[in-house]
Amino acid sequence: MTCFTKLYQHVMKLALTVFFQINELREIAMDESCIVSQKQEFQRECFCIYDKLKKMRNRSEDYSKVSEDFGFLSGPSLQKRTVADLENCVKDLGNKYSRDVDTLEIAHKRAA
């Protein structure tokens, strides 16, 4: 074997070693990118769940407010309240919902 042949074989072994190491690094990088993308997907899903829960809480608060405003119109509440108390409730309702509730009309219906 000549010196050139030995050098050539050594370079080829070194090149193959580098090639395999590069392939291993590529596989590791692909695995890590897969892990990163799974982590990002999990974070996105968590955000979506949080956002939906937040919307549900806001909706629940809105329903509670409406229930408080109109609760005096329920059967048991109507039976327990005095006429003066009901009139005050209607006035409050008219103030909160002035575009939708005509307190004068309600007062005229009550007087009739």
C-alpha atoms as an extended CHARMM CRD file, in Angstrom:
* protein
*
       112  EXT
         1         1  MET       CA              0.0000000000        0.0000000000        0.0000000000  PROA      1               0.0000000000
         2         2  THR       CA              1.2140000000        3.3400000000       -0.9150000000  PROA      2               0.0000000000
         3         3  CYS       CA              1.1270000000        6.3180000000        1.3390000000  PROA      3               0.0000000000
         4         4  PHE       CA             -1.5210000000        7.8960000000       -0.8930000000  PROA      4               0.0000000000
         5         5  THR       CA             -3.7700000000        4.8170000000       -0.5860000000  PROA      5               0.0000000000
         6         6  LYS       CA             -3.4470000000        4.8550000000        3.2120000000  PROA      6               0.0000000000
         7         7  LEU       CA             -4.2540000000        8.5490000000        3.2860000000  PROA      7               0.0000000000
         8         8  TYR       CA             -7.2120000000        8.0050000000        0.9390000000  PROA      8               0.0000000000
         9         9  GLN       CA             -8.6250000000        5.1980000000        3.1130000000  PROA      9               0.0000000000
        10        10  HSD       CA             -8.1800000000        7.3000000000        6.2350000000  PROA      10              0.0000000000
        11        11  VAL       CA             -9.9890000000       10.2620000000        4.6460000000  PROA      11              0.0000000000
        12        12  MET       CA            -12.8050000000        7.9860000000        3.4820000000  PROA      12              0.0000000000
        13        13  LYS       CA            -13.2520000000        6.5400000000        6.9850000000  PROA      13              0.0000000000
        14        14  LEU       CA            -13.2470000000       10.0350000000        8.4010000000  PROA      14              0.0000000000
        15        15  ALA       CA            -15.7880000000       11.1730000000        5.7910000000  PROA      15              0.0000000000
        16        16  LEU       CA            -18.0650000000        8.2270000000        6.5950000000  PROA      16              0.0000000000
        17        17  THR       CA            -17.8080000000        8.9770000000       10.3150000000  PROA      17              0.0000000000
        18        18  VAL       CA            -18.7260000000       12.6160000000        9.7140000000  PROA      18              0.0000000000
        19        19  PHE       CA            -21.5820000000       11.5560000000        7.4130000000  PROA      19              0.0000000000
        20        20  PHE       CA            -23.0530000000        9.2350000000       10.0640000000  PROA      20              0.0000000000
        21        21  GLN       CA            -22.6520000000       11.8720000000       12.7620000000  PROA      21              0.0000000000
        22        22  ILE       CA            -24.4360000000       14.4270000000       10.5890000000  PROA      22              0.0000000000
        23        23  ASN       CA            -27.2800000000       11.9630000000        9.9930000000  PROA      23              0.0000000000
        24        24  GLU       CA            -27.5440000000       11.2760000000       13.7260000000  PROA      24              0.0000000000
        25        25  LEU       CA            -27.6330000000       15.0070000000       14.4210000000  PROA      25              0.0000000000
        26        26  ARG       CA            -30.3390000000       15.4100000000       11.7680000000  PROA      26              0.0000000000
        27        27  GLU       CA            -32.4530000000       12.7060000000       13.4150000000  PROA      27              0.0000000000
        28        28  ILE       CA            -31.9730000000       14.3030000000       16.8320000000  PROA      28              0.0000000000
        29        29  ALA       CA            -32.9300000000       17.6900000000       15.4230000000  PROA      29              0.0000000000
        30        30  MET       CA            -36.0540000000       16.2150000000       13.8110000000  PROA      30              0.0000000000
        31        31  ASP       CA            -37.0110000000       14.5480000000       17.1040000000  PROA      31              0.0000000000
        32        32  GLU       CA            -36.4850000000       17.8300000000       18.9580000000  PROA      32              0.0000000000
        33        33  SER       CA            -38.5210000000       19.7580000000       16.3910000000  PROA      33              0.0000000000
        34        34  CYS       CA            -41.2790000000       17.1860000000       16.8090000000  PROA      34              0.0000000000
        35        35  ILE       CA            -41.1310000000       17.6900000000       20.5770000000  PROA      35              0.0000000000
        36        36  VAL       CA            -41.1830000000       21.4700000000       20.1360000000  PROA      36              0.0000000000
        37        37  SER       CA            -44.1580000000       21.2900000000       17.7810000000  PROA      37              0.0000000000
        38        38  GLN       CA            -45.9940000000       19.0080000000       20.2430000000  PROA      38              0.0000000000
        39        39  LYS       CA            -45.2490000000       21.4870000000       23.0190000000  PROA      39              0.0000000000
        40        40  GLN       CA            -46.5350000000       24.3490000000       20.8780000000  PROA      40              0.0000000000
        41        41  GLU       CA            -49.6880000000       22.3750000000       20.0460000000  PROA      41              0.0000000000
        42        42  PHE       CA            -50.2430000000       21.6610000000       23.7460000000  PROA      42              0.0000000000
        43        43  GLN       CA            -49.7910000000       25.3560000000       24.5670000000  PROA      43              0.0000000000
        44        44  ARG       CA            -52.2480000000       26.2970000000       21.8190000000  PROA      44              0.0000000000
        45        45  GLU       CA            -54.8010000000       23.8010000000       23.0990000000  PROA      45              0.0000000000
        46        46  CYS       CA            -54.3790000000       25.0980000000       26.6670000000  PROA      46              0.0000000000
        47        47  PHE       CA            -54.8960000000       28.6590000000       25.4350000000  PROA      47              0.0000000000
        48        48  CYS       CA            -58.0560000000       27.6310000000       23.5480000000  PROA      48              0.0000000000
        49        49  ILE       CA            -59.4360000000       25.9280000000       26.6520000000  PROA      49              0.0000000000
        50        50  TYR       CA            -58.5740000000       28.9530000000       28.8010000000  PROA      50              0.0000000000
        51        51  ASP       CA            -60.2160000000       31.2700000000       26.2790000000  PROA      51              0.0000000000
        52        52  LYS       CA            -63.4050000000       29.1780000000       26.2130000000  PROA      52              0.0000000000
        53        53  LEU       CA            -63.5450000000       29.0470000000       30.0140000000  PROA      53              0.0000000000
        54        54  LYS       CA            -63.0780000000       32.8070000000       30.1630000000  PROA      54              0.0000000000
        55        55  LYS       CA            -65.9280000000       33.3230000000       27.6910000000  PROA      55              0.0000000000
        56        56  MET       CA            -68.1580000000       30.9660000000       29.6680000000  PROA      56              0.0000000000
        57        57  ARG       CA            -67.3920000000       32.8530000000       32.8850000000  PROA      57              0.0000000000
        58        58  ASN       CA            -68.2070000000       36.1860000000       31.2220000000  PROA      58              0.0000000000
        59        59  ARG       CA            -71.4510000000       34.7530000000       29.8460000000  PROA      59              0.0000000000
        60        60  SER       CA            -72.3560000000       33.4020000000       33.2670000000  PROA      60              0.0000000000
        61        61  GLU       CA            -71.7320000000       36.8110000000       34.8390000000  PROA      61              0.0000000000
        62        62  ASP       CA            -73.9190000000       38.4440000000       32.1810000000  PROA      62              0.0000000000
        63        63  TYR       CA            -76.7130000000       35.9300000000       32.8240000000  PROA      63              0.0000000000
        64        64  SER       CA            -76.4650000000       36.5730000000       36.5620000000  PROA      64              0.0000000000
        65        65  LYS       CA            -76.8410000000       40.3240000000       35.9960000000  PROA      65              0.0000000000
        66        66  VAL       CA            -79.8980000000       39.8240000000       33.8000000000  PROA      66              0.0000000000
        67        67  SER       CA            -81.3380000000       37.4070000000       36.3520000000  PROA      67              0.0000000000
        68        68  GLU       CA            -80.8700000000       40.0080000000       39.0940000000  PROA      68              0.0000000000
        69        69  ASP       CA            -82.5390000000       42.6780000000       36.9560000000  PROA      69              0.0000000000
        70        70  PHE       CA            -85.5600000000       40.5850000000       35.9650000000  PROA      70              0.0000000000
        71        71  GLY       CA            -85.7360000000       38.2820000000       38.9940000000  PROA      71              0.0000000000
        72        72  PHE       CA            -88.5560000000       40.2850000000       40.5750000000  PROA      72              0.0000000000
        73        73  LEU       CA            -90.7950000000       39.1000000000       37.7250000000  PROA      73              0.0000000000
        74        74  SER       CA            -90.6210000000       35.4560000000       38.7940000000  PROA      74              0.0000000000
        75        75  GLY       CA            -93.7280000000       33.8960000000       40.3440000000  PROA      75              0.0000000000
        76        76  PRO       CA            -92.5270000000       33.5590000000       43.9600000000  PROA      76              0.0000000000
        77        77  SER       CA            -90.9990000000       37.0320000000       43.9490000000  PROA      77              0.0000000000
        78        78  LEU       CA            -94.1800000000       38.6130000000       42.5810000000  PROA      78              0.0000000000
        79        79  GLN       CA            -96.2080000000       37.0280000000       45.3550000000  PROA      79              0.0000000000
        80        80  LYS       CA            -93.8640000000       38.1220000000       48.1490000000  PROA      80              0.0000000000
        81        81  ARG       CA            -93.3050000000       41.7530000000       47.1270000000  PROA      81              0.0000000000
        82        82  THR       CA            -95.5160000000       44.6970000000       47.8840000000  PROA      82              0.0000000000
        83        83  VAL       CA            -96.9580000000       46.8360000000       45.1060000000  PROA      83              0.0000000000
        84        84  ALA       CA            -94.6670000000       49.7290000000       46.0670000000  PROA      84              0.0000000000
        85        85  ASP       CA            -91.6190000000       47.4310000000       45.9810000000  PROA      85              0.0000000000
        86        86  LEU       CA            -92.6440000000       46.1400000000       42.5460000000  PROA      86              0.0000000000
        87        87  GLU       CA            -93.0410000000       49.6980000000       41.2850000000  PROA      87              0.0000000000
        88        88  ASN       CA            -89.5190000000       50.4930000000       42.4750000000  PROA      88              0.0000000000
        89        89  CYS       CA            -88.2080000000       47.3900000000       40.7320000000  PROA      89              0.0000000000
        90        90  VAL       CA            -89.9560000000       48.4270000000       37.4980000000  PROA      90              0.0000000000
        91        91  LYS       CA            -88.4490000000       51.9290000000       37.7740000000  PROA      91              0.0000000000
        92        92  ASP       CA            -84.9690000000       50.4680000000       38.2930000000  PROA      92              0.0000000000
        93        93  LEU       CA            -85.4910000000       48.1680000000       35.3420000000  PROA      93              0.0000000000
        94        94  GLY       CA            -86.6390000000       51.1120000000       33.2280000000  PROA      94              0.0000000000
        95        95  ASN       CA            -83.5210000000       53.0780000000       34.1980000000  PROA      95              0.0000000000
        96        96  LYS       CA            -81.1970000000       50.1980000000       33.3000000000  PROA      96              0.0000000000
        97        97  TYR       CA            -83.0020000000       49.2930000000       30.0820000000  PROA      97              0.0000000000
        98        98  SER       CA            -84.4260000000       52.6610000000       29.0340000000  PROA      98              0.0000000000
        99        99  ARG       CA            -84.3320000000       51.7570000000       25.3370000000  PROA      99              0.0000000000
       100       100  ASP       CA            -86.2220000000       48.5040000000       25.8580000000  PROA      100             0.0000000000
       101       101  VAL       CA            -88.5890000000       49.0810000000       28.7850000000  PROA      101             0.0000000000
       102       102  ASP       CA            -91.2690000000       51.7710000000       28.8100000000  PROA      102             0.0000000000
       103       103  THR       CA            -92.0310000000       52.3750000000       32.4900000000  PROA      103             0.0000000000
       104       104  LEU       CA            -94.8690000000       54.7690000000       31.6300000000  PROA      104             0.0000000000
       105       105  GLU       CA            -96.6050000000       52.0250000000       29.6840000000  PROA      105             0.0000000000
       106       106  ILE       CA            -96.2380000000       49.6350000000       32.6090000000  PROA      106             0.0000000000
       107       107  ALA       CA            -97.5790000000       52.2770000000       35.0110000000  PROA      107             0.0000000000
       108       108  HSD       CA           -100.6100000000       52.9160000000       32.7720000000  PROA      108             0.0000000000
       109       109  LYS       CA           -101.3350000000       49.1660000000       32.5310000000  PROA      109             0.0000000000
       110       110  ARG       CA           -101.1580000000       48.8860000000       36.3000000000  PROA      110             0.0000000000
       111       111  ALA       CA           -103.5080000000       51.8670000000       36.7730000000  PROA      111             0.0000000000
       112       112  ALA       CA           -106.0250000000       50.4250000000       34.3300000000  PROA      112             0.0000000000
